Each structure stands twice: as C-alpha cells, then as structure tokens.
C-alpha cells in the first residue's frame, strides 16, 4: 500500500500492520519466540524488534507532548542526531535486554494505542500540513506518525517473516 496521505489511510494502514505483526508473531511456535534471528543485525529476536517499536512510539509521543508545550524536543534523542541513529538504537536495544517478550508486547500494545489515539484526535490538516508545528521543522506531524506506526510495523513484519521462513 502506498504511503498514507490522509488520516483515514494512516489509521487503516497502522491498524492493519499492527494486526499483521501480531498475527505474524502469534503464528510462530511459542517455543521459538526467544530464538535468535539468523542474521547479524542488532535486532536478534522478536523481543528486540518489539521493544524497538515501543521505544520509538514513546519517543514520538514525547516529541509531540514537548512540542505542544511550545518547547523544542530533542529529536531523535537527547545527545543524538539522525547521523548518530545507530548509537541511539544500541541504547534502546540495551535498555530492554531484561524485558521478556510478553512484557514487550504489552508495552508495545500500550504505546501503539497511544499513537493511534493521537492520530484519531487530529484532523487531516493537523496531521499532513507541512510546517504546521514548529517542532516538526519542514515536515508534518503525520510524517512522524507514519514512521512510527504503519512503516515501523511493516519493517517488523518483514524482519520476523525473514527470520522464521
């Protein structure tokens, strides 16, 4: 499906990808849930992928809340830039190493629900008008929400399918 351009498309694709991701995980035998992925990436198992999604949801929500207060959020994170994203992702990965998959899925469900509610609460203009919010720079709020909701779930689906084919 093409990149969402309306609130309705963003809601539909986000929910669809969220549901597909959960169905993909549920289809994997439970005794394989902690199995290491065969590739050599930072994300070594389902938990790593799910906690990555959760943390990015949480970060985007935090940016939004900070921006709504009229403040400038540290994007992508305090002390990080888009060029140092790999280091930020290692920090995220490290943070969740003692989290089990069940807890990771609960955290992700909660943060996804919050992102979804944010999308529901905004109009098309509030989501897709570029430069509407000073904190989003030259882009739109929707661009950030697409990245953490529909696109990130799509990445996770592909990552899990590749690991368990």
C-alpha positions as CSV (number, residue, x, y, z in Angstrom):
1,X,0.0,0.0,0.0
2,X,1.3,3.5,-0.8
3,X,2.3,5.9,1.9
4,X,-0.8,7.3,3.7
5,X,-1.9,10.8,2.6
6,X,-5.0,11.1,4.8
7,X,-6.0,10.5,8.4
8,X,-8.2,7.6,7.3
9,X,-5.4,6.0,5.3
10,X,-3.0,6.4,8.2
11,X,-5.4,4.9,10.7
12,X,-6.3,2.0,8.4
13,X,-2.7,1.1,7.5
14,X,-1.4,1.5,11.0
15,X,-4.1,-0.8,12.4
16,X,-3.7,-3.3,9.6
17,X,0.1,-3.5,10.0
18,X,-0.2,-3.7,13.8
19,X,-2.7,-6.6,13.4
20,X,-0.5,-8.3,10.8
21,X,2.6,-8.0,13.0
22,X,0.8,-9.6,16.0
23,X,-0.6,-12.3,13.8
24,X,2.9,-13.0,12.4
25,X,4.2,-13.4,16.0
26,X,1.3,-15.5,17.1
27,X,1.9,-17.8,14.1
28,X,5.4,-18.6,15.3
29,X,5.5,-21.6,17.7
30,X,5.8,-20.3,21.2
31,X,9.0,-22.3,21.9
32,X,10.6,-20.4,19.1
33,X,9.7,-16.9,20.5
34,X,13.1,-16.3,22.1
35,X,15.0,-17.9,19.2
36,X,17.9,-15.8,17.8
37,X,17.5,-14.5,14.3
38,X,19.8,-16.0,11.7
39,X,21.1,-12.6,10.5
40,X,23.7,-10.5,12.1
41,X,21.7,-7.4,13.0
42,X,21.2,-5.5,16.3
43,X,17.7,-6.9,16.5
44,X,18.4,-10.5,17.4
45,X,14.9,-11.8,18.3
46,X,11.2,-10.9,18.4
47,X,11.6,-9.1,21.7
48,X,14.3,-6.8,20.3
49,X,12.1,-5.8,17.4
50,X,9.0,-5.2,19.5
51,X,10.9,-3.1,22.1
52,X,12.4,-1.1,19.3
53,X,8.9,-0.3,18.1
54,X,7.7,0.5,21.6
55,X,10.5,2.9,22.3
56,X,10.1,4.8,19.0
57,X,6.4,5.1,19.7
58,X,7.2,6.5,23.1
59,X,9.8,8.9,21.7
60,X,7.4,10.3,19.1
61,X,4.7,10.8,21.7
62,X,7.3,12.6,23.9
63,X,8.3,14.8,21.0
64,X,4.6,15.7,20.4
65,X,4.0,16.5,24.1
66,X,7.1,18.7,24.3
67,X,6.1,20.4,21.0
68,X,2.6,21.1,22.3
69,X,4.1,22.9,25.3
70,X,5.8,25.2,22.9
71,X,9.2,23.7,23.5
72,X,11.7,22.2,21.1
73,X,12.0,18.4,21.6
74,X,15.4,16.7,21.3
75,X,14.9,14.7,18.1
76,X,15.8,11.9,17.7
77,X,17.0,11.9,21.3
78,X,19.0,13.9,23.8
79,X,22.6,13.9,22.6
80,X,21.8,12.2,19.4
81,X,21.3,13.3,15.8
82,X,20.0,11.5,12.7
83,X,23.6,10.7,11.9
84,X,24.1,9.0,15.2
85,X,20.9,7.0,15.0
86,X,22.8,3.6,15.1
87,X,24.1,4.6,18.6
88,X,20.7,5.6,19.8
89,X,19.3,2.3,18.6
90,X,22.0,0.4,20.5
91,X,21.0,2.4,23.6
92,X,17.4,1.4,23.0
93,X,18.4,-2.3,22.5
94,X,20.4,-2.3,25.7
95,X,17.6,-0.7,27.7
96,X,15.3,-3.7,27.1
97,X,17.6,-6.7,27.3
98,X,16.0,-7.8,30.6
99,X,12.4,-7.4,29.3
100,X,10.6,-10.6,28.3
101,X,8.5,-10.9,25.2
102,X,5.2,-10.9,27.0
103,X,6.1,-7.6,28.7
104,X,7.5,-6.2,25.5
105,X,4.2,-7.0,23.7
106,X,2.2,-5.3,26.5
107,X,4.4,-2.2,26.3
108,X,4.1,-2.1,22.5
109,X,0.3,-2.5,22.7
110,X,0.1,0.4,25.1
111,X,2.4,2.7,23.1
112,X,0.8,1.8,19.8
113,X,-2.7,2.6,21.3
114,X,-1.4,6.0,22.4
115,X,0.0,6.7,18.9
116,X,-3.3,5.5,17.3
117,X,-5.3,7.7,19.7
118,X,-3.1,10.7,18.8
119,X,-3.8,10.1,15.1
120,X,-7.6,9.8,15.8
121,X,-7.6,13.1,17.7
122,X,-6.1,15.2,14.9
123,X,-7.6,16.4,11.7
124,X,-6.2,15.8,8.2
125,X,-4.7,19.3,8.2
126,X,-3.1,18.8,11.7
127,X,-1.6,15.6,10.5
128,X,-0.5,16.4,7.0
129,X,0.1,20.1,6.7
130,X,3.9,20.7,6.5
131,X,5.4,23.2,8.9
132,X,2.2,23.4,10.9
133,X,4.1,22.7,14.1
134,X,7.4,24.5,14.7
135,X,8.9,21.4,16.3
136,X,8.4,19.3,13.1
137,X,10.6,21.6,11.1
138,X,9.8,21.4,7.4
139,X,7.8,18.2,7.6
140,X,4.4,17.2,9.1
141,X,3.2,15.5,12.2
142,X,1.8,12.8,10.0
143,X,5.3,12.0,8.7
144,X,6.5,11.2,12.2
145,X,3.4,9.1,12.9
146,X,3.6,7.2,9.6
147,X,7.2,6.3,10.5
148,X,6.4,5.0,14.0
149,X,3.0,3.5,13.3
150,X,2.5,2.0,9.8
151,X,6.1,1.9,8.5
152,X,7.8,0.6,11.6
153,X,5.2,-2.2,11.9
154,X,5.8,-3.1,8.3
155,X,9.5,-3.3,8.9
156,X,8.9,-5.6,11.9
157,X,6.6,-7.9,9.9
158,X,9.3,-8.3,7.3
159,X,12.1,-8.8,9.9
160,X,10.1,-11.5,11.7
161,X,9.0,-13.3,8.5
162,X,12.6,-13.3,7.2
163,X,13.8,-14.8,10.4
164,X,11.2,-17.5,10.6
165,X,10.6,-18.6,7.0
